[in-house]
Amino acid sequence: MSTPYDTLGVQKNASGDEIKKAYRKLARKHHPDANAGDKDSEERFKEVQTAYDVLSDPEKRKQYDRYGSQNGRPGPAGGPNVDFGNFDLGDIFGGMFGGGAARTRTRAARQPVRGSDIEAQVHLSFEDSLHGADAKVPVDMMTACRECAGTGARPGTAPVICPDCNGRGVRTESQGLFALSQPCPRCRGNGTVIEKPCPNCQGTGRERRIKTYTVKIKPGVKDGTRIKLKGKGEAGQNGGPAGDLIVVTRVSESPIYERRGDNLVVEVPVSYSQAALGDKVEVPTPDGPVSLKIPAGSEDGKLLRIKGRGAPKLNGSGKGDVLARVRIQVPKRINKKEREILEELKKVGG
């Protein structure tokens, strides 16, 4: 029997990104829309979807790796991993103590499955990262089918109770004193069948399409900031909630500023005489130029702080600072008078 790892063609230690990449490749290849009328591709698509539902959920994957079954129930102590999800103990004891007739039980409802989280990137200019923006984010995702609203049945129809198991999801076979229950092969344990599949989604209830969201970018985001949009991920199954959309910001570098947390570093060129004697210079900040005093005797590389003129603090109030780095400009050519002055300074150790 193949495992979810075999179905997706990944190693057991595969990362979440590797699993998602393998799933998307196989889903595109076997999607019913691309293989109309091909039953093998349709079955393969369902197998791929089932495998991804297990491995994309950290808890389900953990249970599968530990117990070897998708429902996470362990086998007998000291024995092999056995999935008892298809084994009806109620039927066994009903057959032994109920006059040989299997005890009737209500089929357990299909468990809702939460949709997968999706990660998308949004590219911002450095200025937008400081001031905020409304960004359009297109996302390639699985959503509820627009034609059948996720039921999988042709519009105007609905799934019906499986006639083979009467909606129980299991079929019982008598074996002497025992009555063993197995998933109904016709409805695959769902209890319902789709007699007229939706032509748009081929009965899966989901379709892949691109949705575009408008994401409000707050002032102060950095490169790699993660923004969660709850419930905007892939559609759930069996009535389960949708996953989340994680938007990762990618911020372009600034030609002027170097970002250090909420502080911005900017280089300020000054002449030798300005550095030696002191002066006032204009320093660019995101809010406009600011006059800054250069102390006499400033050395090359000295950092001077301008408080509250840096990047907005994303998770707090206020702003960081602008750090002005003094860069002494040495002239490549000097006139005769300038040379004489420098020679004099050299003699006195200036």
Beta strands, then each sheet from edge to edge (+ up, - down):
strand 1: 118-124
strand 2: 133-144
strand 3: 160-161
strand 4: 170-175
strand 5: 178-183
strand 6: 192-193
strand 7: 206-217
strand 8: 226-229
strand 9: 245-251
strand 10: 258-260
strand 11: 263-271
strand 12: 279-283
strand 13: 290-294
strand 14: 303-306
strand 15: 322-329
sheet 1: 1+ 9+ 8-
sheet 2: 2+ 7-
sheet 3: 3+ 6-
sheet 4: 4+ 5-
sheet 5: 10+ 11- 15- 14+
sheet 6: 12+ 13-
end
